[in-house]
């Protein structure tokens, strides 16, 4: 598995896009900027790429007109909105790495311009750091960019620690733990930010905005970032977030992630003819205490029993209460345009990724399950194509069966696969062909 830094999971509940704000009169640039800001925030909350693109264009016009008129405050705000729109679009899961690198660079330029216009504007410095993080993630990996990223976020906190974006990115940085579980200091920082924002909303009729949603969502995410999350305490917060902004894609993803689910019934596996795809030596994982994958098998549903492809992953020891598996698939045998699998220094590239990072609860489980493509995997939109993934734990607890809709995998001739296992937080072990090229999936 992988430390979940920016987990954004697609849920198939569709909320119709909200109408765009009306265009303000040409003689009211401040009103135009306010409506543009609302447009961008709403599009970011919905993961609406087109709305974010149109919002950037609209904000660019406001910025240019304000600069020409010498309205420094208005120009500053418009440049900031472009940077915000860029950061929001980095995580919609609908763009390739080259596009995201270009968008991140655009965001950096406008964040820096907003900061240059007002060196006391903490929000601009925070977005300047965040958009540089996007540049680092999607190709521009230089020490200078990394240094500037850190400096900008740190400076934003020094300028105004109460700034929502400054506090948000500071909390994110403090929560990151390469060993897996979110750091307590980061969790507390998100709790403090949520409390401050709650106080602001309780003081009047303000509609929850982009940072209200981000703070509450990430307060839930970092608390889930543990092997044994207190899901009973998290569920009410997620329910309230969905009620506050039902159009939030991130809130709906979290709602699916925390809901209790049942294992697939034994009847779903009746009549399956299993074929071994590959075996893996014992003891070759990165951590001997974590699940060690030994074999990967394939079966296909019999006629009339649903159109699914089934995989059975068997481990050396019984699985712990929290565990994770991935099925990393090159569906057409062509690695061009695919994403690089992150497990164990592998060079395998995929265009379908099946994920099940779960925690057992009673007679069932909860957690992150789904199917995504290369663009979704790059940005951790792990349920982008489907959340309809069935799981059944073996009677001996050493195996787990994963049922995936064939329509989500879209396998064709030459498809190849890598199996992976670990904890619900961290990758531990790959199962692949010699040379790491992936195991060919039989067509029938």
Secondary structure, DSSP 8 states (H G I E B T S, - for coil): ----SS-----S-------------TT-HHHHHHHHHHHHHHHHHHT-HHHHHHHHHHHHHHHHHHHHHT-HHHHHHHHHHHHHHHHHHTTSS-S-HHHHHHHHHHHHHHHHHHHHH-TT-HHHHHHHHHHHHHHHHTT---HHHHHHHHHHHHHHHHH-TT-HHHHHHHHHHHH--TTSS--HHHHHHHHHHHHHHHHHHHTS-----HHHHHHHHHHHHHHHSSTT--HHHHHHHHHHHHHH-TT-HHHHHHHHHHS-EE---GGGGTT---EEEEE--TT-SS-TTS--EEEEEEEE--TTS-SEEEEEEEESS---SEEEEEEEEETTS--TT-EE--GGG---EESEEEEEEEEEETTEEEEEEEEE-HHHHHTT-TTSSB--EEEEE-TTSSEEEEEEEHHHH---TT-EEEEEEE-SS-EEEEE--GGG--EE----
